[in-house]
Amino acid sequence: MIDLPINSHADLKNEIYRLQGLEREKSLELKARFNGPGAIFSTIMSLFGRHDDAAGGIFQQDFLGILSRFALPFALNKTLFRRSGFIIKALVGLISQKASHYISEDTVESVWDKAKDLFGKAIHLFDKKKKPGIPSFRKIKKNNV
């Protein structure tokens, strides 16, 4: 609605009546929305939004994603956040639930492959290989004596 300037006492009264009517209308909508426990729960869940590509919900994920929804918050709350309060533990649970959408078998497999490649390269740096063409000092000494 376009905000009209209030020039007179009558305009002010009309605007007050309009706002009171709008307030009654919104309060009826809120009462209908919070009518029962199921309505309250669905309202709270609507605050967090929905994943567009995950129309099936929790069971749309693979096994590792479902496991991480439960194991990740449990492990974090039992190790890193052991002496934290209720609010911190609830936030950790909520954040790790949201993060579980990004954990799948493909992402874990790609991270595992990168780690194996990294450690494979590091192991080859410490291999004891003889360098060809460079005789050891003992061989040179024995041949000269």
Protein Blocks (a to p, Z undefined) as FASTA:
>chain_A
ZZdddfbfklmmmmmmmmmmmmmmmmmmmmmmmmpmmlmmmmmmmmnopafklmnommlp
cfklmmmmmmmmmmmmmmmmmmpcfklmmmmmmmmmmmmmmpcfklmmmmmmmmmmmmmm
mmmmmpccddehiacfklmmmmmZZ
